[in-house]
Amino acid sequence: MRFGFPKRDRIRKSSEFRRVFGKRRIFCTEHLKLYVLKSRESRLGLAVSKRLGKAVKRNRIKRILREIFRKNREKFDYQADIIIKPEPSFSMLEYKEAERVVCALFKQAGVLRRDD
């Protein structure tokens, strides 16, 4: 298992975000929106709005989401570009609850194997 999160594993360019938002499948809960588009390699993009709080809070949310993605990407059924857009209620979750919510959404999207 790799412990870093290198740039090649991230969706960074606005054109890449537009491509995923334009041709995606979308899955929602009260805490998150998940946009999924099959690709050659699994990458993560985060769309964290300023309405979630100040920079410290937004950065904590991004760290948590990156860690959940990094820990679970080896269990993915297929490679996909994934954009996660958290809702304000997500900032109230503890790490374990956040991981449960994100993994449930990955399973709903069919990205994460159901047996895990």
Biopython code that builds the backbone (N, CA, C, O; Angstrom):
import numpy as np
from Bio.PDB.StructureBuilder import StructureBuilder

atoms = [
    (1, "MET", "N", (0.852, -1.184, 0.000)),
    (1, "MET", "CA", (0.000, 0.000, 0.000)),
    (1, "MET", "C", (0.893, 1.240, 0.000)),
    (1, "MET", "O", (1.848, 1.337, 0.771)),
    (2, "ARG", "N", (0.559, 2.189, -0.886)),
    (2, "ARG", "CA", (1.290, 3.453, -0.924)),
    (2, "ARG", "C", (0.685, 4.400, 0.101)),
    (2, "ARG", "O", (-0.528, 4.417, 0.310)),
    (3, "PHE", "N", (1.555, 5.198, 0.746)),
    (3, "PHE", "CA", (1.055, 6.107, 1.763)),
    (3, "PHE", "C", (1.001, 7.553, 1.300)),
    (3, "PHE", "O", (0.440, 8.402, 1.992)),
    (4, "GLY", "N", (1.572, 7.845, 0.145)),
    (4, "GLY", "CA", (1.512, 9.204, -0.371)),
    (4, "GLY", "C", (0.272, 9.420, -1.221)),
    (4, "GLY", "O", (-0.522, 8.507, -1.443)),
    (5, "PHE", "N", (0.131, 10.633, -1.683)),
    (5, "PHE", "CA", (-0.963, 10.961, -2.600)),
    (5, "PHE", "C", (-0.387, 11.878, -3.683)),
    (5, "PHE", "O", (-0.602, 13.090, -3.662)),
    (6, "PRO", "N", (0.354, 11.277, -4.638)),
    (6, "PRO", "CA", (1.059, 12.076, -5.645)),
    (6, "PRO", "C", (0.122, 12.797, -6.606)),
    (6, "PRO", "O", (-1.063, 12.475, -6.690)),
    (7, "LYS", "N", (0.651, 13.756, -7.316)),
    (7, "LYS", "CA", (-0.139, 14.576, -8.235)),
    (7, "LYS", "C", (-0.812, 13.761, -9.326)),
    (7, "LYS", "O", (-1.894, 14.125, -9.787)),
    (8, "ARG", "N", (-0.194, 12.669, -9.746)),
    (8, "ARG", "CA", (-0.801, 11.859, -10.819)),
    (8, "ARG", "C", (-2.098, 11.190, -10.372)),
    (8, "ARG", "O", (-2.879, 10.732, -11.206)),
    (9, "ASP", "N", (-2.332, 11.130, -9.058)),
    (9, "ASP", "CA", (-3.554, 10.527, -8.523)),
    (9, "ASP", "C", (-4.668, 11.544, -8.308)),
    (9, "ASP", "O", (-5.730, 11.202, -7.790)),
    (10, "ARG", "N", (-4.430, 12.788, -8.703)),
    (10, "ARG", "CA", (-5.400, 13.861, -8.475)),
    (10, "ARG", "C", (-5.945, 14.391, -9.789)),
    (10, "ARG", "O", (-5.257, 14.391, -10.810)),
    (11, "ILE", "N", (-7.174, 14.836, -9.748)),
    (11, "ILE", "CA", (-7.751, 15.595, -10.853)),
    (11, "ILE", "C", (-7.464, 17.052, -10.513)),
    (11, "ILE", "O", (-7.934, 17.555, -9.493)),
    (12, "ARG", "N", (-6.684, 17.742, -11.374)),
    (12, "ARG", "CA", (-6.240, 19.087, -11.027)),
    (12, "ARG", "C", (-6.705, 20.155, -12.009)),
    (12, "ARG", "O", (-7.018, 21.274, -11.604)),
    (13, "LYS", "N", (-6.752, 19.828, -13.270)),
    (13, "LYS", "CA", (-7.081, 20.836, -14.281)),
    (13, "LYS", "C", (-8.586, 21.053, -14.365)),
    (13, "LYS", "O", (-9.376, 20.126, -14.186)),
    (14, "SER", "N", (-8.965, 22.294, -14.640)),
    (14, "SER", "CA", (-10.397, 22.598, -14.748)),
    (14, "SER", "C", (-11.027, 21.839, -15.918)),
    (14, "SER", "O", (-12.204, 21.485, -15.856)),
    (15, "SER", "N", (-10.258, 21.585, -16.985)),
    (15, "SER", "CA", (-10.796, 20.819, -18.111)),
    (15, "SER", "C", (-11.112, 19.377, -17.696)),
    (15, "SER", "O", (-12.076, 18.789, -18.187)),
    (16, "GLU", "N", (-10.307, 18.809, -16.797)),
    (16, "GLU", "CA", (-10.564, 17.454, -16.308)),
    (16, "GLU", "C", (-11.811, 17.437, -15.416)),
    (16, "GLU", "O", (-12.613, 16.505, -15.480)),
    (17, "PHE", "N", (-11.968, 18.473, -14.586)),
    (17, "PHE", "CA", (-13.172, 18.579, -13.756)),
    (17, "PHE", "C", (-14.407, 18.704, -14.643)),
    (17, "PHE", "O", (-15.415, 18.042, -14.396)),
    (18, "ARG", "N", (-14.338, 19.550, -15.675)),
    (18, "ARG", "CA", (-15.482, 19.729, -16.574)),
    (18, "ARG", "C", (-15.843, 18.431, -17.284)),
    (18, "ARG", "O", (-17.022, 18.132, -17.475)),
    (19, "ARG", "N", (-14.828, 17.657, -17.677)),
    (19, "ARG", "CA", (-15.075, 16.385, -18.356)),
    (19, "ARG", "C", (-15.839, 15.427, -17.437)),
    (19, "ARG", "O", (-16.796, 14.786, -17.871)),
    (20, "VAL", "N", (-15.426, 15.329, -16.186)),
    (20, "VAL", "CA", (-16.102, 14.430, -15.246)),
    (20, "VAL", "C", (-17.502, 14.941, -14.921)),
    (20, "VAL", "O", (-18.454, 14.161, -14.890)),
    (21, "PHE", "N", (-17.636, 16.251, -14.679)),
    (21, "PHE", "CA", (-18.956, 16.809, -14.383)),
    (21, "PHE", "C", (-19.892, 16.659, -15.588)),
    (21, "PHE", "O", (-21.099, 16.493, -15.411)),
    (22, "GLY", "N", (-19.352, 16.715, -16.807)),
    (22, "GLY", "CA", (-20.190, 16.653, -18.012)),
    (22, "GLY", "C", (-20.654, 15.264, -18.387)),
    (22, "GLY", "O", (-21.783, 15.098, -18.849)),
    (23, "LYS", "N", (-19.798, 14.244, -18.197)),
    (23, "LYS", "CA", (-20.116, 12.891, -18.671)),
    (23, "LYS", "C", (-20.247, 11.899, -17.524)),
    (23, "LYS", "O", (-20.043, 10.702, -17.728)),
    (24, "ARG", "N", (-20.570, 12.345, -16.371)),
    (24, "ARG", "CA", (-20.510, 11.548, -15.159)),
    (24, "ARG", "C", (-21.797, 10.818, -14.839)),
    (24, "ARG", "O", (-22.857, 11.044, -15.423)),
    (25, "ARG", "N", (-21.634, 9.912, -13.857)),
    (25, "ARG", "CA", (-22.770, 9.368, -13.125)),
    (25, "ARG", "C", (-22.697, 10.011, -11.754)),
    (25, "ARG", "O", (-21.606, 10.164, -11.204)),
    (26, "ILE", "N", (-23.825, 10.387, -11.196)),
    (26, "ILE", "CA", (-23.832, 11.105, -9.923)),
    (26, "ILE", "C", (-24.573, 10.286, -8.867)),
    (26, "ILE", "O", (-25.605, 9.674, -9.139)),
    (27, "PHE", "N", (-24.018, 10.293, -7.656)),
    (27, "PHE", "CA", (-24.601, 9.590, -6.514)),
    (27, "PHE", "C", (-24.597, 10.560, -5.345)),
    (27, "PHE", "O", (-23.620, 11.277, -5.133)),
    (28, "CYS", "N", (-25.691, 10.587, -4.581)),
    (28, "CYS", "CA", (-25.834, 11.584, -3.514)),
    (28, "CYS", "C", (-26.262, 10.948, -2.195)),
    (28, "CYS", "O", (-26.972, 9.943, -2.160)),
    (29, "THR", "N", (-25.806, 11.568, -1.123)),
    (29, "THR", "CA", (-26.341, 11.332, 0.212)),
    (29, "THR", "C", (-26.543, 12.710, 0.823)),
    (29, "THR", "O", (-26.309, 13.725, 0.167)),
    (30, "GLU", "N", (-26.975, 12.745, 2.071)),
    (30, "GLU", "CA", (-27.151, 14.041, 2.715)),
    (30, "GLU", "C", (-25.812, 14.716, 2.994)),
    (30, "GLU", "O", (-25.766, 15.926, 3.217)),
    (31, "HIS", "N", (-24.705, 13.938, 2.984)),
    (31, "HIS", "CA", (-23.388, 14.477, 3.325)),
    (31, "HIS", "C", (-22.483, 14.725, 2.118)),
    (31, "HIS", "O", (-21.569, 15.547, 2.194)),
    (32, "LEU", "N", (-22.724, 14.028, 1.010)),
    (32, "LEU", "CA", (-21.787, 14.073, -0.128)),
    (32, "LEU", "C", (-22.508, 13.957, -1.461)),
    (32, "LEU", "O", (-23.623, 13.443, -1.553)),
    (33, "LYS", "N", (-21.830, 14.453, -2.493)),
    (33, "LYS", "CA", (-22.179, 14.132, -3.875)),
    (33, "LYS", "C", (-20.939, 13.495, -4.477)),
    (33, "LYS", "O", (-19.821, 13.967, -4.269)),
    (34, "LEU", "N", (-21.144, 12.425, -5.220)),
    (34, "LEU", "CA", (-20.046, 11.686, -5.821)),
    (34, "LEU", "C", (-20.262, 11.646, -7.329)),
    (34, "LEU", "O", (-21.308, 11.196, -7.797)),
    (35, "TYR", "N", (-19.287, 12.109, -8.082)),
    (35, "TYR", "CA", (-19.331, 12.097, -9.544)),
    (35, "TYR", "C", (-18.312, 11.071, -10.015)),
    (35, "TYR", "O", (-17.148, 11.126, -9.618)),
    (36, "VAL", "N", (-18.739, 10.134, -10.858)),
    (36, "VAL", "CA", (-17.878, 9.029, -11.285)),
    (36, "VAL", "C", (-17.854, 8.946, -12.804)),
    (36, "VAL", "O", (-18.893, 9.018, -13.460)),
    (37, "LEU", "N", (-16.649, 8.792, -13.353)),
    (37, "LEU", "CA", (-16.461, 8.588, -14.783)),
    (37, "LEU", "C", (-15.351, 7.562, -14.963)),
    (37, "LEU", "O", (-14.235, 7.772, -14.489)),
    (38, "LYS", "N", (-15.645, 6.443, -15.648)),
    (38, "LYS", "CA", (-14.619, 5.423, -15.873)),
    (38, "LYS", "C", (-13.443, 6.028, -16.629)),
    (38, "LYS", "O", (-13.611, 6.870, -17.511)),
    (39, "SER", "N", (-12.230, 5.569, -16.252)),
    (39, "SER", "CA", (-11.014, 6.086, -16.901)),
    (39, "SER", "C", (-9.928, 5.019, -16.855)),
    (39, "SER", "O", (-10.163, 3.895, -16.411)),
    (40, "ARG", "N", (-8.734, 5.385, -17.320)),
    (40, "ARG", "CA", (-7.608, 4.455, -17.337)),
    (40, "ARG", "C", (-6.977, 4.265, -15.967)),
    (40, "ARG", "O", (-6.359, 3.233, -15.704)),
    (41, "GLU", "N", (-7.128, 5.251, -15.094)),
    (41, "GLU", "CA", (-6.490, 5.214, -13.779)),
    (41, "GLU", "C", (-7.409, 5.889, -12.761)),
    (41, "GLU", "O", (-8.092, 6.858, -13.091)),
    (42, "SER", "N", (-7.430, 5.389, -11.538)),
    (42, "SER", "CA", (-8.268, 6.002, -10.500)),
    (42, "SER", "C", (-7.619, 7.293, -10.011)),
    (42, "SER", "O", (-6.472, 7.317, -9.564)),
    (43, "ARG", "N", (-8.400, 8.362, -10.116)),
    (43, "ARG", "CA", (-7.931, 9.661, -9.637)),
    (43, "ARG", "C", (-9.049, 10.318, -8.846)),
    (43, "ARG", "O", (-10.228, 10.016, -9.034)),
    (44, "LEU", "N", (-8.651, 11.229, -7.951)),
    (44, "LEU", "CA", (-9.612, 11.901, -7.087)),
    (44, "LEU", "C", (-9.561, 13.398, -7.306)),
    (44, "LEU", "O", (-8.487, 13.993, -7.402)),
    (45, "GLY", "N", (-10.734, 13.997, -7.383)),
    (45, "GLY", "CA", (-10.865, 15.448, -7.400)),
    (45, "GLY", "C", (-11.787, 15.853, -6.269)),
    (45, "GLY", "O", (-12.773, 15.169, -5.992)),
    (46, "LEU", "N", (-11.476, 16.954, -5.619)),
    (46, "LEU", "CA", (-12.293, 17.438, -4.512)),
    (46, "LEU", "C", (-12.828, 18.815, -4.855)),
    (46, "LEU", "O", (-12.083, 19.692, -5.291)),
    (47, "ALA", "N", (-14.120, 18.997, -4.657)),
    (47, "ALA", "CA", (-14.775, 20.288, -4.884)),
    (47, "ALA", "C", (-15.343, 20.732, -3.539)),
    (47, "ALA", "O", (-16.492, 20.442, -3.206)),
    (48, "VAL", "N", (-14.515, 21.439, -2.774)),
    (48, "VAL", "CA", (-14.891, 21.844, -1.421)),
    (48, "VAL", "C", (-15.197, 23.339, -1.431)),
    (48, "VAL", "O", (-14.307, 24.168, -1.622)),
    (49, "SER", "N", (-16.453, 23.663, -1.224)),
    (49, "SER", "CA", (-16.934, 25.033, -1.310)),
    (49, "SER", "C", (-16.578, 25.832, -0.053)),
    (49, "SER", "O", (-16.384, 25.270, 1.024)),
    (50, "LYS", "N", (-16.499, 27.140, -0.215)),
    (50, "LYS", "CA", (-16.231, 28.016, 0.922)),
    (50, "LYS", "C", (-17.372, 28.033, 1.918)),
    (50, "LYS", "O", (-17.191, 28.455, 3.059)),
    (51, "ARG", "N", (-18.545, 27.579, 1.503)),
    (51, "ARG", "CA", (-19.668, 27.561, 2.435)),
    (51, "ARG", "C", (-19.510, 26.477, 3.495)),
    (51, "ARG", "O", (-20.304, 26.422, 4.434)),
    (52, "LEU", "N", (-18.496, 25.610, 3.366)),
    (52, "LEU", "CA", (-18.233, 24.597, 4.379)),
    (52, "LEU", "C", (-17.480, 25.165, 5.574)),
    (52, "LEU", "O", (-17.400, 24.519, 6.619)),
    (53, "GLY", "N", (-16.936, 26.349, 5.433)),
    (53, "GLY", "CA", (-16.223, 26.957, 6.552)),
    (53, "GLY", "C", (-14.944, 27.621, 6.095)),
    (53, "GLY", "O", (-14.677, 27.753, 4.900)),
    (54, "LYS", "N", (-14.160, 28.035, 7.071)),
    (54, "LYS", "CA", (-12.894, 28.697, 6.764)),
    (54, "LYS", "C", (-11.874, 27.671, 6.298)),
    (54, "LYS", "O", (-12.139, 26.469, 6.300)),
    (55, "ALA", "N", (-10.707, 28.155, 5.898)),
    (55, "ALA", "CA", (-9.690, 27.313, 5.272)),
    (55, "ALA", "C", (-9.284, 26.120, 6.129)),
    (55, "ALA", "O", (-9.082, 25.027, 5.600)),
    (56, "VAL", "N", (-9.163, 26.302, 7.420)),
    (56, "VAL", "CA", (-8.745, 25.207, 8.291)),
    (56, "VAL", "C", (-9.739, 24.052, 8.217)),
    (56, "VAL", "O", (-9.340, 22.892, 8.115)),
    (57, "LYS", "N", (-11.012, 24.363, 8.268)),
    (57, "LYS", "CA", (-12.062, 23.342, 8.210)),
    (57, "LYS", "C", (-12.104, 22.680, 6.835)),
    (57, "LYS", "O", (-12.225, 21.459, 6.737)),
    (58, "ARG", "N", (-12.004, 23.480, 5.776)),
    (58, "ARG", "CA", (-12.022, 22.919, 4.417)),
    (58, "ARG", "C", (-10.819, 22.013, 4.189)),
    (58, "ARG", "O", (-10.957, 20.949, 3.585)),
    (59, "ASN", "N", (-9.653, 22.413, 4.658)),
    (59, "ASN", "CA", (-8.448, 21.592, 4.487)),
    (59, "ASN", "C", (-8.548, 20.288, 5.260)),
    (59, "ASN", "O", (-8.074, 19.258, 4.782)),
    (60, "ARG", "N", (-9.152, 20.304, 6.441)),
    (60, "ARG", "CA", (-9.346, 19.081, 7.211)),
    (60, "ARG", "C", (-10.269, 18.126, 6.453)),
    (60, "ARG", "O", (-10.008, 16.924, 6.395)),
    (61, "ILE", "N", (-11.333, 18.651, 5.882)),
    (61, "ILE", "CA", (-12.251, 17.828, 5.091)),
    (61, "ILE", "C", (-11.505, 17.202, 3.915)),
    (61, "ILE", "O", (-11.684, 16.019, 3.627)),
    (62, "LYS", "N", (-10.676, 17.984, 3.237)),
    (62, "LYS", "CA", (-9.924, 17.459, 2.094)),
    (62, "LYS", "C", (-8.936, 16.378, 2.521)),
    (62, "LYS", "O", (-8.788, 15.372, 1.828)),
    (63, "ARG", "N", (-8.260, 16.571, 3.649)),
    (63, "ARG", "CA", (-7.327, 15.552, 4.153)),
    (63, "ARG", "C", (-8.056, 14.254, 4.455)),
    (63, "ARG", "O", (-7.572, 13.175, 4.112)),
    (64, "ILE", "N", (-9.209, 14.349, 5.092)),
    (64, "ILE", "CA", (-9.990, 13.154, 5.423)),
    (64, "ILE", "C", (-10.424, 12.430, 4.151)),
    (64, "ILE", "O", (-10.283, 11.211, 4.059)),
    (65, "LEU", "N", (-10.946, 13.158, 3.175)),
    (65, "LEU", "CA", (-11.425, 12.532, 1.938)),
    (65, "LEU", "C", (-10.279, 11.908, 1.145)),
    (65, "LEU", "O", (-10.437, 10.821, 0.589)),
    (66, "ARG", "N", (-9.127, 12.579, 1.084)),
    (66, "ARG", "CA", (-7.962, 11.997, 0.394)),
    (66, "ARG", "C", (-7.514, 10.707, 1.065)),
    (66, "ARG", "O", (-7.180, 9.739, 0.382)),
    (67, "GLU", "N", (-7.503, 10.683, 2.394)),
    (67, "GLU", "CA", (-7.078, 9.494, 3.125)),
    (67, "GLU", "C", (-8.046, 8.331, 2.903)),
    (67, "GLU", "O", (-7.610, 7.195, 2.712)),
    (68, "ILE", "N", (-9.326, 8.595, 2.925)),
    (68, "ILE", "CA", (-10.315, 7.536, 2.673)),
    (68, "ILE", "C", (-10.142, 6.979, 1.264)),
    (68, "ILE", "O", (-10.181, 5.764, 1.072)),
    (69, "PHE", "N", (-9.952, 7.845, 0.283)),
    (69, "PHE", "CA", (-9.731, 7.406, -1.101)),
    (69, "PHE", "C", (-8.459, 6.569, -1.198)),
    (69, "PHE", "O", (-8.458, 5.505, -1.817)),
    (70, "ARG", "N", (-7.372, 7.050, -0.583)),
    (70, "ARG", "CA", (-6.087, 6.361, -0.653)),
    (70, "ARG", "C", (-6.172, 4.970, -0.023)),
    (70, "ARG", "O", (-5.619, 4.011, -0.561)),
    (71, "LYS", "N", (-6.861, 4.856, 1.110)),
    (71, "LYS", "CA", (-6.955, 3.571, 1.799)),
    (71, "LYS", "C", (-7.829, 2.561, 1.064)),
    (71, "LYS", "O", (-7.646, 1.356, 1.236)),
    (72, "ASN", "N", (-8.767, 3.021, 0.257)),
    (72, "ASN", "CA", (-9.741, 2.120, -0.378)),
    (72, "ASN", "C", (-9.531, 1.909, -1.865)),
    (72, "ASN", "O", (-10.207, 1.062, -2.449)),
    (73, "ARG", "N", (-8.635, 2.628, -2.501)),
    (73, "ARG", "CA", (-8.502, 2.539, -3.953)),
    (73, "ARG", "C", (-8.070, 1.166, -4.441)),
    (73, "ARG", "O", (-8.383, 0.798, -5.574)),
    (74, "GLU", "N", (-7.365, 0.400, -3.628)),
    (74, "GLU", "CA", (-6.949, -0.946, -4.052)),
    (74, "GLU", "C", (-8.131, -1.915, -4.085)),
    (74, "GLU", "O", (-8.030, -2.992, -4.673)),
    (75, "LYS", "N", (-9.241, -1.547, -3.465)),
    (75, "LYS", "CA", (-10.439, -2.393, -3.440)),
    (75, "LYS", "C", (-11.419, -2.039, -4.550)),
    (75, "LYS", "O", (-12.506, -2.614, -4.611)),
    (76, "PHE", "N", (-11.061, -1.109, -5.428)),
    (76, "PHE", "CA", (-11.963, -0.676, -6.495)),
    (76, "PHE", "C", (-12.132, -1.776, -7.530)),
    (76, "PHE", "O", (-11.176, -2.471, -7.871)),
    (77, "ASP", "N", (-13.363, -1.931, -8.032)),
    (77, "ASP", "CA", (-13.664, -2.885, -9.094)),
    (77, "ASP", "C", (-13.110, -2.426, -10.439)),
    (77, "ASP", "O", (-12.673, -3.244, -11.247)),
    (78, "TYR", "N", (-13.130, -1.129, -10.673)),
    (78, "TYR", "CA", (-12.639, -0.586, -11.936)),
    (78, "TYR", "C", (-12.016, 0.784, -11.694)),
    (78, "TYR", "O", (-12.236, 1.404, -10.654)),
    (79, "GLN", "N", (-11.239, 1.245, -12.664)),
    (79, "GLN", "CA", (-10.578, 2.539, -12.577)),
    (79, "GLN", "C", (-11.564, 3.640, -12.937)),
    (79, "GLN", "O", (-12.334, 3.506, -13.888)),
    (80, "ALA", "N", (-11.541, 4.728, -12.175)),
    (80, "ALA", "CA", (-12.487, 5.812, -12.422)),
    (80, "ALA", "C", (-11.927, 7.128, -11.925)),
    (80, "ALA", "O", (-11.180, 7.177, -10.947)),
    (81, "ASP", "N", (-12.300, 8.198, -12.617)),
    (81, "ASP", "CA", (-12.085, 9.542, -12.103)),
    (81, "ASP", "C", (-13.262, 9.831, -11.186)),
    (81, "ASP", "O", (-14.419, 9.699, -11.587)),
    (82, "ILE", "N", (-12.967, 10.224, -9.961)),
    (82, "ILE", "CA", (-14.001, 10.450, -8.955)),
    (82, "ILE", "C", (-13.869, 11.862, -8.419)),
    (82, "ILE", "O", (-12.783, 12.288, -8.026)),
    (83, "ILE", "N", (-14.973, 12.584, -8.405)),
    (83, "ILE", "CA", (-14.996, 13.905, -7.772)),
    (83, "ILE", "C", (-15.964, 13.809, -6.600)),
    (83, "ILE", "O", (-17.100, 13.356, -6.745)),
    (84, "ILE", "N", (-15.494, 14.242, -5.449)),
    (84, "ILE", "CA", (-16.322, 14.258, -4.246)),
    (84, "ILE", "C", (-16.609, 15.708, -3.891)),
    (84, "ILE", "O", (-15.705, 16.538, -3.794)),
    (85, "LYS", "N", (-17.886, 15.990, -3.700)),
    (85, "LYS", "CA", (-18.330, 17.334, -3.328)),
    (85, "LYS", "C", (-19.062, 17.230, -1.994)),
    (85, "LYS", "O", (-20.234, 16.852, -1.969)),
    (86, "PRO", "N", (-18.388, 17.561, -0.866)),
    (86, "PRO", "CA", (-19.038, 17.437, 0.440)),
    (86, "PRO", "C", (-20.063, 18.536, 0.691)),
    (86, "PRO", "O", (-19.920, 19.663, 0.216)),
    (87, "GLU", "N", (-21.089, 18.187, 1.441)),
    (87, "GLU", "CA", (-22.104, 19.140, 1.883)),
    (87, "GLU", "C", (-21.712, 19.652, 3.272)),
    (87, "GLU", "O", (-20.883, 19.028, 3.934)),
    (88, "PRO", "N", (-22.283, 20.766, 3.729)),
    (88, "PRO", "CA", (-21.914, 21.311, 5.046)),
    (88, "PRO", "C", (-22.052, 20.318, 6.202)),
    (88, "PRO", "O", (-21.293, 20.393, 7.169)),
    (89, "SER", "N", (-23.002, 19.397, 6.118)),
    (89, "SER", "CA", (-23.188, 18.427, 7.206)),
    (89, "SER", "C", (-22.004, 17.470, 7.335)),
    (89, "SER", "O", (-21.822, 16.864, 8.391)),
    (90, "PHE", "N", (-21.196, 17.321, 6.282)),
    (90, "PHE", "CA", (-20.052, 16.412, 6.322)),
    (90, "PHE", "C", (-19.017, 16.860, 7.347)),
    (90, "PHE", "O", (-18.341, 16.023, 7.945)),
    (91, "SER", "N", (-18.885, 18.154, 7.556)),
    (91, "SER", "CA", (-17.866, 18.667, 8.473)),
    (91, "SER", "C", (-18.138, 18.279, 9.924)),
    (91, "SER", "O", (-17.242, 18.373, 10.763)),
    (92, "MET", "N", (-19.353, 17.847, 10.231)),
    (92, "MET", "CA", (-19.701, 17.457, 11.597)),
    (92, "MET", "C", (-19.362, 15.993, 11.899)),
    (92, "MET", "O", (-19.426, 15.574, 13.054)),
    (93, "LEU", "N", (-19.004, 15.215, 10.880)),
    (93, "LEU", "CA", (-18.757, 13.785, 11.070)),
    (93, "LEU", "C", (-17.365, 13.518, 11.622)),
    (93, "LEU", "O", (-16.405, 14.210, 11.282)),
    (94, "GLU", "N", (-17.266, 12.502, 12.479)),
    (94, "GLU", "CA", (-15.973, 11.997, 12.920)),
    (94, "GLU", "C", (-15.385, 11.162, 11.775)),
    (94, "GLU", "O", (-16.090, 10.805, 10.831)),
    (95, "TYR", "N", (-14.075, 10.855, 11.875)),
    (95, "TYR", "CA", (-13.397, 10.158, 10.783)),
    (95, "TYR", "C", (-14.069, 8.816, 10.448)),
    (95, "TYR", "O", (-14.339, 8.540, 9.279)),
    (96, "LYS", "N", (-14.340, 7.990, 11.452)),
    (96, "LYS", "CA", (-14.913, 6.656, 11.194)),
    (96, "LYS", "C", (-16.277, 6.757, 10.513)),
    (96, "LYS", "O", (-16.581, 5.989, 9.600)),
    (97, "GLU", "N", (-17.084, 7.696, 10.956)),
    (97, "GLU", "CA", (-18.396, 7.886, 10.342)),
    (97, "GLU", "C", (-18.249, 8.396, 8.902)),
    (97, "GLU", "O", (-18.979, 7.974, 8.005)),
    (98, "ALA", "N", (-17.296, 9.306, 8.700)),
    (98, "ALA", "CA", (-17.035, 9.830, 7.352)),
    (98, "ALA", "C", (-16.584, 8.707, 6.428)),
    (98, "ALA", "O", (-17.018, 8.630, 5.279)),
    (99, "GLU", "N", (-15.714, 7.838, 6.931)),
    (99, "GLU", "CA", (-15.237, 6.712, 6.120)),
    (99, "GLU", "C", (-16.392, 5.774, 5.771)),
    (99, "GLU", "O", (-16.467, 5.279, 4.647)),
    (100, "ARG", "N", (-17.282, 5.528, 6.716)),
    (100, "ARG", "CA", (-18.431, 4.666, 6.459)),
    (100, "ARG", "C", (-19.332, 5.266, 5.379)),
    (100, "ARG", "O", (-19.807, 4.555, 4.493)),
    (101, "VAL", "N", (-19.563, 6.576, 5.459)),
    (101, "VAL", "CA", (-20.431, 7.266, 4.491)),
    (101, "VAL", "C", (-19.808, 7.240, 3.094)),
    (101, "VAL", "O", (-20.494, 6.952, 2.114)),
    (102, "VAL", "N", (-18.519, 7.537, 3.004)),
    (102, "VAL", "CA", (-17.846, 7.567, 1.697)),
    (102, "VAL", "C", (-17.791, 6.168, 1.092)),
    (102, "VAL", "O", (-18.059, 6.004, -0.098)),
    (103, "CYS", "N", (-17.450, 5.159, 1.888)),
    (103, "CYS", "CA", (-17.382, 3.788, 1.364)),
    (103, "CYS", "C", (-18.758, 3.292, 0.921)),
    (103, "CYS", "O", (-18.867, 2.584, -0.080)),
    (104, "ALA", "N", (-19.802, 3.655, 1.654)),
    (104, "ALA", "CA", (-21.158, 3.276, 1.242)),
    (104, "ALA", "C", (-21.505, 3.911, -0.108)),
    (104, "ALA", "O", (-22.152, 3.285, -0.948)),
    (105, "LEU", "N", (-21.072, 5.146, -0.306)),
    (105, "LEU", "CA", (-21.331, 5.813, -1.580)),
    (105, "LEU", "C", (-20.503, 5.192, -2.705)),
    (105, "LEU", "O", (-20.986, 5.070, -3.830)),
    (106, "PHE", "N", (-19.258, 4.798, -2.412)),
    (106, "PHE", "CA", (-18.432, 4.085, -3.398)),
    (106, "PHE", "C", (-19.115, 2.782, -3.805)),
    (106, "PHE", "O", (-19.140, 2.437, -4.986)),
    (107, "LYS", "N", (-19.667, 2.058, -2.836)),
    (107, "LYS", "CA", (-20.365, 0.799, -3.139)),
    (107, "LYS", "C", (-21.623, 1.051, -3.958)),
    (107, "LYS", "O", (-21.913, 0.314, -4.900)),
    (108, "GLN", "N", (-22.370, 2.092, -3.601)),
    (108, "GLN", "CA", (-23.583, 2.443, -4.350)),
    (108, "GLN", "C", (-23.238, 2.765, -5.797)),
    (108, "GLN", "O", (-23.993, 2.434, -6.711)),
    (109, "ALA", "N", (-22.096, 3.414, -6.001)),
    (109, "ALA", "CA", (-21.656, 3.768, -7.351)),
    (109, "ALA", "C", (-21.095, 2.561, -8.099)),
    (109, "ALA", "O", (-20.893, 2.623, -9.312)),
    (110, "GLY", "N", (-20.841, 1.463, -7.384)),
    (110, "GLY", "CA", (-20.292, 0.272, -8.024)),
    (110, "GLY", "C", (-18.789, 0.317, -8.184)),
    (110, "GLY", "O", (-18.215, -0.540, -8.856)),
    (111, "VAL", "N", (-18.143, 1.291, -7.585)),
    (111, "VAL", "CA", (-16.700, 1.428, -7.695)),
    (111, "VAL", "C", (-16.005, 0.479, -6.721)),
    (111, "VAL", "O", (-15.018, -0.165, -7.074)),
    (112, "LEU", "N", (-16.514, 0.394, -5.514)),
    (112, "LEU", "CA", (-15.912, -0.442, -4.466)),
    (112, "LEU", "C", (-16.599, -1.784, -4.451)),
    (112, "LEU", "O", (-17.823, -1.869, -4.549)),
    (113, "ARG", "N", (-15.799, -2.848, -4.325)),
    (113, "ARG", "CA", (-16.368, -4.199, -4.273)),
    (113, "ARG", "C", (-17.335, -4.323, -3.098)),
    (113, "ARG", "O", (-17.078, -3.791, -2.018)),
    (114, "ARG", "N", (-18.429, -5.015, -3.309)),
    (114, "ARG", "CA", (-19.475, -5.150, -2.289)),
    (114, "ARG", "C", (-19.059, -6.041, -1.118)),
    (114, "ARG", "O", (-19.589, -5.890, -0.017)),
    (115, "ASP", "N", (-18.124, -6.963, -1.332)),
    (115, "ASP", "CA", (-17.768, -7.905, -0.271)),
    (115, "ASP", "C", (-16.847, -7.300, 0.779)),
    (115, "ASP", "O", (-16.599, -7.940, 1.801)),
    (116, "ASP", "N", (-16.329, -6.093, 0.568)),
    (116, "ASP", "CA", (-15.423, -5.463, 1.533)),
    (116, "ASP", "C", (-16.168, -4.614, 2.526)),
    (116, "ASP", "O", (-15.554, -4.013, 3.408)),
]
sb = StructureBuilder()
sb.init_structure("model")
sb.init_model(0)
sb.init_chain("A")
sb.init_seg("    ")
for serial, (resi, resn, name, xyz) in enumerate(atoms, 1):
    if name == "N":
        sb.init_residue(resn, " ", resi, " ")
    sb.init_atom(name, np.array(xyz, "f"), 0.0, 1.0, " ", f" {name:<3s}", serial, name[0])
structure = sb.get_structure()
